[in-house]
Amino acid sequence: MAERKSFLLRVDQDLLLQLQRWADDDLRSLNGQIEFLLRKTLRDSGRVSRTTRPDTAPEEPDTQSGPNDG
């Protein structure tokens, strides 16, 4: 497992309360919920492949072939 780092995050109190409620609904800690959402956002934005964990180096894009190759 990758080394874990701590950092300070300042967020609006209402946002934090909403995240805590969501975490409770999903049976996660607040920290776990924030990590889950960050990882999902990275995958969904294409910044990390769906098969690679975001805490590892992302794969290089395949430049050998494309959708118009045929």
Summary of the structure (lengths in Angstrom):
residues: 70
radius of gyration: 16.5
end to end distance: 40.4
largest distance: 53.5
contacts: 108
relative contact order: 0.10
helix: 40%
strand: 0%
